[in-house]
Each structure stands twice: as structure tokens, then as C-alpha cells.
Amino acid sequence: MTFQDRQNITATFNCEDVTKTFECGERLRRTERYTEKATGRLPNGKVELDVESIRQATCKVMYCRFMAWIRVKGKLDVESRD
């Protein structure tokens, strides 16, 4: 077992001719900070964000989830008709 940091932890299993390595470290969904995409700062110190790009990204995720749901729902409907 090797431990470099929270993101890089590996465990290796050896048995006869088989060697298997498992990556056990934490995998973050977001590696960058939201402030890295800031468009500027207001005089009171608040960060100006690119709201339109955030909305587009959110819509893309929601669309993909909706389409996956439609595919699952369609399969369920077909199975129930048989």
C-alpha cells in the first residue's frame, strides 16, 4: 500500500500470477475553484461570476440526466408491454 496524499492512495494485491492495483484515493468532482472563472471584482469585494456560462453548464448536466431518465423510462415501458 502506498500513500502520497489524499488523492494518491494505491493498494496492490498479488496472488500467484495475478497482480491487481486499486486506486483508493479521493476523487474530486471539481478540482478548480469557482473564483478562478471570475470576470472581476466589485468595489465592495464581491466576486463577479460569469453567470451565463454557469447556467449553460447546469443546463447541460440537467439535460443529460433527463435524457438518461428518458432512456430508462423507455426501457421500463417496453418491458411492461411485453
Rosetta blueprint (number, residue, H / E / L):
1 M L
2 T E
3 F E
4 Q L
5 D L
6 R L
7 Q L
8 N L
9 I E
10 T E
11 A E
12 T E
13 F E
14 N E
15 C E
16 E L
17 D L
18 V E
19 T E
20 K E
21 T E
22 F E
23 E E
24 C L
25 G L
26 E L
27 R L
28 L L
29 R L
30 R L
31 T L
32 E L
33 R L
34 Y H
35 T H
36 E H
37 K H
38 A E
39 T E
40 G E
41 R E
42 L L
43 P L
44 N L
45 G L
46 K L
47 V E
48 E E
49 L E
50 D L
51 V H
52 E H
53 S H
54 I H
55 R H
56 Q H
57 A H
58 T H
59 C H
60 K H
61 V H
62 M H
63 Y H
64 C H
65 R H
66 F H
67 M H
68 A H
69 W H
70 I H
71 R H
72 V H
73 K H
74 G H
75 K H
76 L H
77 D H
78 V H
79 E H
80 S H
81 R H
82 D L
